[in-house]
């Protein structure tokens, strides 16, 4: 499965701080229980990547119309 492959897998996503000063992205679904911890700087880098991907996705969506 690649980033452009569609699928019908459902999962819950939770994001929040831990008591140890980390940022946790927690993915839970059918057969999936995945806690991912990042230091605050890494979390900000991920947030920037998400914003950039969202901006590109918006542009790509507009081109199809």
Secondary structure by P-SEA (a helix, b strand, c coil): ccccccccccbbbbbbbccccccccccccccbbbbbbbcaaaaaaaaaaaaaaaaaaaaaaaaac
